[in-house]
Amino acid sequence: MFEAVKILSTTLFGKRNSIISVKNVTIDFHNYILRFPVETKLRIQALDILSWSASNFQEFSRIIDKSSFPLGRLTMKCDPNLSNFKHEIVKTARILIIDKTTTITRPWMVSRPWIPILRNLTNRYLYLKQSRNESHSHYVNFISSWLENERPVGTSWTGIMKEETVKRVLIYLKMRPEVVAVSDK
């Protein structure tokens, strides 16, 4: 099987004189070793990683051409307890989509909230899928930190999944003196 994969990889990617341009690359690093011919270089716009591992990405990044960075979009299927969000690829992606994985319940592992992680990310567009565990106070603190740190105009974040949480966040924000309410009048 190894030899068959090697022949296929060499046929598809080997002996190319130029960089291979690809719009979107989807990779699942989970328990796999990716082998490419030494001279392989990919120019990519978007990367979808189905099982984030900073160490595996470090190896994979060797075949990504430097002109691909910063990535236009990075989608990570990850867990807040097990992921490294300080990796350069994560910090520099223009659009960062975090697709939260549901982890097996581990009695010894307390689920880490997402908001402290998001607060430290500097991406222009952040999208957190499937976040149902954050309280309204987490979101209010997150919004406050963005305002206090003067995030650039146009920076956006999406992620609240529960309507009840959205309502509570808006009510709390309206009560704050520095927030100006807009009405129909």
TORBAVEX-397541 format. One line per field, with one value per residue: residue number from 1; residue in three letters; y, z, x of N, C-alpha, C in turn. Coordinates in steps of 0.05 Angstrom, whole numbers. Layout:
N
pos: (NUM | ...) $
code: (ALA | ...) $
n_py: (Y | ...) $
n_pz: (Z | ...) $
n_px: (X | ...) $
ca_py: (Y | ...) $
ca_pz: (Z | ...) $
ca_px: (X | ...) $
c_py: (Y | ...) $
c_pz: (Z | ...) $
c_px: (X | ...) $
//
This chain:
185
pos: (1 | 2 | 3 | 4 | 5 | 6 | 7 | 8 | 9 | 10 | 11 | 12 | 13 | 14 | 15 | 16 | 17 | 18 | 19 | 20 | 21 | 22 | 23 | 24 | 25 | 26 | 27 | 28 | 29 | 30 | 31 | 32 | 33 | 34 | 35 | 36 | 37 | 38 | 39 | 40 | 41 | 42 | 43 | 44 | 45 | 46 | 47 | 48 | 49 | 50 | 51 | 52 | 53 | 54 | 55 | 56 | 57 | 58 | 59 | 60 | 61 | 62 | 63 | 64 | 65 | 66 | 67 | 68 | 69 | 70 | 71 | 72 | 73 | 74 | 75 | 76 | 77 | 78 | 79 | 80 | 81 | 82 | 83 | 84 | 85 | 86 | 87 | 88 | 89 | 90 | 91 | 92 | 93 | 94 | 95 | 96 | 97 | 98 | 99 | 100 | 101 | 102 | 103 | 104 | 105 | 106 | 107 | 108 | 109 | 110 | 111 | 112 | 113 | 114 | 115 | 116 | 117 | 118 | 119 | 120 | 121 | 122 | 123 | 124 | 125 | 126 | 127 | 128 | 129 | 130 | 131 | 132 | 133 | 134 | 135 | 136 | 137 | 138 | 139 | 140 | 141 | 142 | 143 | 144 | 145 | 146 | 147 | 148 | 149 | 150 | 151 | 152 | 153 | 154 | 155 | 156 | 157 | 158 | 159 | 160 | 161 | 162 | 163 | 164 | 165 | 166 | 167 | 168 | 169 | 170 | 171 | 172 | 173 | 174 | 175 | 176 | 177 | 178 | 179 | 180 | 181 | 182 | 183 | 184 | 185) $
code: (MET | PHE | GLU | ALA | VAL | LYS | ILE | LEU | SER | THR | THR | LEU | PHE | GLY | LYS | ARG | ASN | SER | ILE | ILE | SER | VAL | LYS | ASN | VAL | THR | ILE | ASP | PHE | HIS | ASN | TYR | ILE | LEU | ARG | PHE | PRO | VAL | GLU | THR | LYS | LEU | ARG | ILE | GLN | ALA | LEU | ASP | ILE | LEU | SER | TRP | SER | ALA | SER | ASN | PHE | GLN | GLU | PHE | SER | ARG | ILE | ILE | ASP | LYS | SER | SER | PHE | PRO | LEU | GLY | ARG | LEU | THR | MET | LYS | CYS | ASP | PRO | ASN | LEU | SER | ASN | PHE | LYS | HIS | GLU | ILE | VAL | LYS | THR | ALA | ARG | ILE | LEU | ILE | ILE | ASP | LYS | THR | THR | THR | ILE | THR | ARG | PRO | TRP | MET | VAL | SER | ARG | PRO | TRP | ILE | PRO | ILE | LEU | ARG | ASN | LEU | THR | ASN | ARG | TYR | LEU | TYR | LEU | LYS | GLN | SER | ARG | ASN | GLU | SER | HIS | SER | HIS | TYR | VAL | ASN | PHE | ILE | SER | SER | TRP | LEU | GLU | ASN | GLU | ARG | PRO | VAL | GLY | THR | SER | TRP | THR | GLY | ILE | MET | LYS | GLU | GLU | THR | VAL | LYS | ARG | VAL | LEU | ILE | TYR | LEU | LYS | MET | ARG | PRO | GLU | VAL | VAL | ALA | VAL | SER | ASP | LYS) $
n_py: (-24 | 25 | 34 | 41 | 88 | 122 | 121 | 143 | 194 | 214 | 214 | 252 | 299 | 302 | 320 | 370 | 433 | 481 | 519 | 490 | 514 | 520 | 529 | 514 | 473 | 414 | 380 | 323 | 310 | 270 | 218 | 205 | 202 | 248 | 245 | 276 | 288 | 315 | 364 | 388 | 442 | 482 | 532 | 563 | 587 | 578 | 538 | 480 | 447 | 387 | 363 | 392 | 402 | 430 | 414 | 376 | 410 | 442 | 410 | 401 | 452 | 461 | 448 | 487 | 544 | 606 | 651 | 642 | 659 | 714 | 666 | 666 | 643 | 603 | 544 | 510 | 449 | 438 | 433 | 470 | 456 | 427 | 451 | 494 | 559 | 598 | 591 | 613 | 609 | 609 | 658 | 695 | 687 | 714 | 705 | 669 | 609 | 573 | 510 | 479 | 419 | 363 | 335 | 273 | 259 | 273 | 259 | 283 | 328 | 394 | 432 | 481 | 550 | 586 | 641 | 669 | 651 | 671 | 725 | 737 | 730 | 759 | 762 | 788 | 772 | 731 | 669 | 629 | 566 | 527 | 541 | 534 | 537 | 584 | 637 | 695 | 735 | 723 | 736 | 791 | 810 | 796 | 828 | 878 | 877 | 878 | 929 | 961 | 949 | 972 | 948 | 943 | 981 | 947 | 897 | 833 | 787 | 725 | 681 | 670 | 624 | 615 | 644 | 665 | 678 | 719 | 759 | 770 | 790 | 837 | 866 | 874 | 904 | 951 | 974 | 995 | 1053 | 1074 | 1055 | 1072 | 1076 | 1059 | 1080 | 1074 | 1125) $
n_pz: (0 | 16 | -25 | -68 | -55 | -55 | -110 | -133 | -109 | -129 | -184 | -186 | -161 | -167 | -202 | -224 | -255 | -236 | -187 | -158 | -165 | -122 | -103 | -55 | -2 | 31 | 90 | 130 | 186 | 223 | 252 | 206 | 160 | 117 | 54 | 7 | -56 | -53 | -81 | -85 | -85 | -63 | -80 | -44 | -29 | 10 | 69 | 97 | 156 | 183 | 230 | 275 | 287 | 311 | 306 | 265 | 224 | 219 | 193 | 145 | 125 | 99 | 45 | 27 | -12 | 2 | -17 | -8 | 42 | 82 | 93 | 57 | 79 | 136 | 161 | 218 | 250 | 314 | 385 | 445 | 488 | 468 | 427 | 391 | 388 | 379 | 337 | 278 | 228 | 244 | 270 | 229 | 187 | 144 | 146 | 198 | 214 | 263 | 277 | 324 | 355 | 380 | 438 | 469 | 531 | 585 | 650 | 680 | 651 | 646 | 608 | 568 | 562 | 501 | 493 | 521 | 488 | 437 | 447 | 445 | 393 | 330 | 281 | 223 | 210 | 247 | 259 | 297 | 300 | 326 | 381 | 441 | 494 | 520 | 564 | 571 | 597 | 585 | 530 | 532 | 559 | 522 | 477 | 501 | 509 | 457 | 442 | 479 | 464 | 415 | 363 | 293 | 248 | 215 | 229 | 245 | 281 | 289 | 321 | 363 | 383 | 409 | 415 | 462 | 490 | 457 | 463 | 518 | 519 | 487 | 519 | 565 | 543 | 527 | 575 | 591 | 600 | 560 | 513 | 458 | 445 | 390 | 360 | 329 | 324) $
n_px: (17 | 39 | 76 | 42 | 16 | 60 | 75 | 29 | 29 | 78 | 67 | 24 | 45 | 100 | 162 | 151 | 159 | 142 | 105 | 47 | -17 | -71 | -137 | -166 | -147 | -159 | -146 | -137 | -106 | -108 | -77 | -47 | 8 | 32 | 60 | 100 | 132 | 199 | 207 | 157 | 113 | 60 | 14 | -33 | -100 | -138 | -145 | -168 | -170 | -181 | -169 | -136 | -68 | -13 | 41 | 39 | 22 | 66 | 102 | 73 | 71 | 118 | 112 | 80 | 79 | 113 | 87 | 34 | 20 | -5 | -57 | -118 | -164 | -172 | -195 | -209 | -219 | -227 | -208 | -216 | -184 | -142 | -115 | -68 | -68 | -31 | 1 | 33 | 6 | -47 | -53 | -45 | -81 | -130 | -186 | -212 | -239 | -267 | -285 | -315 | -298 | -333 | -315 | -297 | -326 | -288 | -274 | -233 | -220 | -234 | -278 | -252 | -266 | -284 | -281 | -236 | -195 | -209 | -206 | -153 | -138 | -120 | -143 | -177 | -229 | -269 | -299 | -337 | -360 | -413 | -413 | -439 | -433 | -418 | -430 | -474 | -447 | -393 | -392 | -404 | -359 | -321 | -336 | -328 | -272 | -255 | -272 | -243 | -191 | -189 | -202 | -192 | -234 | -285 | -270 | -295 | -337 | -368 | -413 | -450 | -497 | -546 | -609 | -630 | -583 | -563 | -602 | -596 | -544 | -550 | -586 | -555 | -513 | -539 | -549 | -501 | -463 | -428 | -447 | -485 | -552 | -594 | -654 | -719 | -739) $
ca_py: (0 | 48 | 38 | 51 | 117 | 136 | 123 | 162 | 220 | 223 | 220 | 276 | 322 | 302 | 328 | 394 | 455 | 505 | 516 | 481 | 532 | 506 | 548 | 505 | 448 | 402 | 360 | 311 | 300 | 250 | 193 | 200 | 215 | 258 | 245 | 289 | 291 | 337 | 389 | 396 | 468 | 489 | 559 | 559 | 610 | 571 | 513 | 468 | 426 | 373 | 354 | 411 | 394 | 450 | 400 | 365 | 431 | 452 | 393 | 406 | 479 | 460 | 446 | 511 | 566 | 629 | 671 | 635 | 671 | 701 | 652 | 680 | 631 | 579 | 531 | 490 | 434 | 435 | 433 | 491 | 445 | 412 | 465 | 515 | 582 | 617 | 584 | 635 | 606 | 616 | 687 | 712 | 682 | 737 | 695 | 645 | 595 | 552 | 491 | 465 | 390 | 353 | 316 | 252 | 269 | 263 | 270 | 299 | 351 | 415 | 445 | 509 | 568 | 596 | 670 | 678 | 645 | 689 | 752 | 740 | 727 | 785 | 759 | 808 | 760 | 707 | 656 | 606 | 549 | 508 | 549 | 535 | 536 | 610 | 653 | 722 | 752 | 718 | 751 | 819 | 815 | 794 | 853 | 900 | 876 | 888 | 959 | 973 | 946 | 987 | 931 | 960 | 983 | 926 | 871 | 821 | 762 | 712 | 657 | 664 | 605 | 615 | 669 | 675 | 691 | 744 | 778 | 778 | 807 | 863 | 880 | 883 | 925 | 975 | 986 | 1006 | 1082 | 1081 | 1045 | 1090 | 1060 | 1070 | 1073 | 1080 | 1153) $
ca_pz: (0 | 18 | -51 | -86 | -48 | -64 | -139 | -139 | -101 | -148 | -209 | -184 | -152 | -172 | -228 | -235 | -256 | -225 | -163 | -164 | -153 | -113 | -88 | -28 | 6 | 55 | 101 | 156 | 197 | 244 | 250 | 179 | 152 | 89 | 41 | -19 | -67 | -41 | -96 | -86 | -74 | -69 | -74 | -36 | -18 | 34 | 80 | 116 | 171 | 197 | 256 | 279 | 302 | 303 | 298 | 238 | 205 | 215 | 172 | 120 | 115 | 82 | 17 | 19 | -21 | 19 | -28 | 2 | 68 | 99 | 80 | 55 | 98 | 150 | 175 | 237 | 267 | 337 | 412 | 459 | 507 | 456 | 403 | 395 | 372 | 377 | 313 | 259 | 208 | 257 | 277 | 205 | 168 | 142 | 157 | 214 | 220 | 283 | 279 | 349 | 355 | 405 | 449 | 487 | 558 | 602 | 677 | 690 | 634 | 647 | 582 | 568 | 546 | 476 | 493 | 526 | 464 | 415 | 455 | 438 | 364 | 316 | 254 | 216 | 210 | 263 | 259 | 315 | 296 | 347 | 409 | 456 | 523 | 530 | 577 | 560 | 608 | 569 | 505 | 538 | 565 | 496 | 462 | 515 | 504 | 429 | 442 | 494 | 449 | 390 | 340 | 269 | 237 | 195 | 242 | 252 | 295 | 289 | 336 | 384 | 371 | 423 | 414 | 490 | 496 | 442 | 476 | 543 | 512 | 478 | 542 | 582 | 529 | 527 | 602 | 595 | 593 | 536 | 489 | 449 | 434 | 366 | 360 | 304 | 324) $
ca_px: (0 | 57 | 88 | 21 | 12 | 84 | 74 | 8 | 39 | 99 | 54 | 8 | 59 | 129 | 174 | 138 | 178 | 130 | 88 | 20 | -36 | -95 | -154 | -173 | -136 | -171 | -127 | -143 | -80 | -112 | -63 | -36 | 33 | 30 | 86 | 100 | 159 | 214 | 205 | 130 | 105 | 32 | 5 | -61 | -114 | -153 | -137 | -187 | -156 | -203 | -159 | -114 | -44 | 8 | 65 | 35 | 21 | 93 | 113 | 59 | 76 | 142 | 105 | 64 | 95 | 112 | 68 | 7 | 15 | -24 | -78 | -144 | -182 | -164 | -217 | -198 | -237 | -209 | -218 | -202 | -165 | -120 | -105 | -49 | -77 | -9 | 15 | 34 | -15 | -73 | -53 | -43 | -102 | -149 | -211 | -208 | -264 | -262 | -307 | -310 | -304 | -344 | -296 | -307 | -327 | -266 | -280 | -211 | -215 | -255 | -280 | -241 | -284 | -272 | -278 | -209 | -178 | -217 | -198 | -124 | -134 | -120 | -154 | -197 | -255 | -269 | -324 | -337 | -383 | -422 | -407 | -464 | -427 | -410 | -452 | -477 | -425 | -369 | -394 | -402 | -331 | -307 | -342 | -314 | -243 | -251 | -275 | -221 | -166 | -193 | -199 | -196 | -261 | -289 | -265 | -321 | -337 | -394 | -411 | -470 | -516 | -572 | -624 | -631 | -557 | -561 | -620 | -584 | -520 | -559 | -597 | -533 | -497 | -555 | -547 | -475 | -463 | -413 | -461 | -506 | -575 | -607 | -682 | -733 | -748) $
c_py: (25 | 54 | 49 | 81 | 133 | 141 | 144 | 191 | 231 | 230 | 246 | 301 | 324 | 313 | 352 | 417 | 480 | 498 | 508 | 500 | 517 | 527 | 539 | 477 | 438 | 379 | 349 | 298 | 277 | 223 | 185 | 214 | 223 | 258 | 257 | 288 | 316 | 363 | 400 | 423 | 474 | 518 | 557 | 585 | 603 | 543 | 504 | 445 | 412 | 362 | 370 | 399 | 413 | 436 | 388 | 387 | 442 | 436 | 399 | 433 | 481 | 459 | 470 | 533 | 591 | 650 | 666 | 649 | 701 | 687 | 669 | 670 | 606 | 568 | 509 | 475 | 426 | 436 | 455 | 481 | 435 | 427 | 488 | 538 | 603 | 612 | 607 | 633 | 614 | 647 | 704 | 708 | 705 | 729 | 670 | 633 | 572 | 535 | 474 | 436 | 383 | 331 | 296 | 263 | 256 | 276 | 288 | 325 | 370 | 429 | 474 | 527 | 580 | 626 | 680 | 673 | 666 | 718 | 757 | 737 | 754 | 784 | 779 | 797 | 733 | 695 | 630 | 590 | 532 | 516 | 552 | 537 | 563 | 624 | 681 | 740 | 747 | 735 | 781 | 826 | 814 | 819 | 877 | 900 | 885 | 918 | 972 | 971 | 958 | 970 | 948 | 959 | 961 | 898 | 859 | 794 | 751 | 687 | 651 | 647 | 606 | 642 | 681 | 689 | 718 | 766 | 788 | 796 | 835 | 879 | 891 | 906 | 952 | 989 | 1000 | 1035 | 1089 | 1070 | 1063 | 1073 | 1074 | 1061 | 1081 | 1110 | 1171) $
c_pz: (0 | -10 | -70 | -81 | -58 | -95 | -146 | -132 | -120 | -175 | -208 | -179 | -160 | -200 | -240 | -234 | -242 | -200 | -172 | -149 | -147 | -97 | -59 | -24 | 31 | 64 | 127 | 166 | 216 | 238 | 222 | 176 | 123 | 77 | 13 | -30 | -57 | -55 | -97 | -72 | -82 | -62 | -69 | -26 | 8 | 43 | 100 | 129 | 188 | 224 | 261 | 296 | 293 | 294 | 270 | 217 | 199 | 193 | 145 | 108 | 97 | 52 | 8 | 12 | -3 | 9 | -19 | 28 | 67 | 83 | 79 | 75 | 110 | 166 | 192 | 251 | 292 | 364 | 428 | 479 | 493 | 433 | 410 | 377 | 369 | 352 | 292 | 238 | 219 | 260 | 252 | 185 | 168 | 154 | 172 | 222 | 239 | 285 | 303 | 346 | 381 | 415 | 467 | 516 | 574 | 629 | 687 | 674 | 635 | 620 | 584 | 552 | 522 | 478 | 500 | 502 | 442 | 421 | 446 | 408 | 350 | 288 | 248 | 218 | 226 | 262 | 276 | 311 | 321 | 375 | 424 | 486 | 535 | 542 | 565 | 572 | 594 | 544 | 510 | 544 | 539 | 479 | 475 | 509 | 475 | 428 | 456 | 478 | 421 | 366 | 315 | 259 | 215 | 206 | 250 | 266 | 295 | 306 | 356 | 371 | 384 | 422 | 442 | 497 | 482 | 455 | 502 | 539 | 505 | 501 | 560 | 569 | 529 | 554 | 607 | 585 | 567 | 510 | 482 | 436 | 410 | 366 | 333 | 302 | 312) $
c_px: (17 | 68 | 67 | 16 | 36 | 83 | 52 | 17 | 60 | 87 | 39 | 25 | 88 | 137 | 160 | 159 | 167 | 113 | 60 | 1 | -62 | -111 | -158 | -161 | -149 | -153 | -139 | -118 | -84 | -99 | -53 | -9 | 30 | 58 | 83 | 129 | 172 | 209 | 177 | 126 | 77 | 28 | -25 | -73 | -128 | -145 | -158 | -173 | -177 | -194 | -134 | -92 | -22 | 34 | 62 | 34 | 49 | 106 | 100 | 65 | 101 | 135 | 87 | 83 | 91 | 92 | 40 | 0 | 13 | -46 | -103 | -164 | -170 | -188 | -204 | -220 | -220 | -223 | -203 | -181 | -140 | -107 | -86 | -57 | -55 | 7 | 12 | 11 | -42 | -74 | -54 | -65 | -122 | -176 | -204 | -235 | -256 | -287 | -301 | -317 | -317 | -326 | -310 | -306 | -304 | -270 | -258 | -207 | -239 | -255 | -271 | -260 | -269 | -265 | -249 | -190 | -184 | -207 | -169 | -118 | -137 | -131 | -175 | -226 | -253 | -297 | -322 | -362 | -389 | -414 | -432 | -458 | -420 | -434 | -453 | -455 | -399 | -369 | -391 | -373 | -314 | -311 | -328 | -285 | -237 | -253 | -251 | -194 | -167 | -186 | -205 | -225 | -263 | -283 | -291 | -317 | -365 | -392 | -433 | -492 | -544 | -584 | -626 | -606 | -555 | -578 | -607 | -560 | -529 | -571 | -575 | -517 | -513 | -554 | -521 | -474 | -449 | -426 | -484 | -528 | -586 | -636 | -694 | -740 | -728) $
//
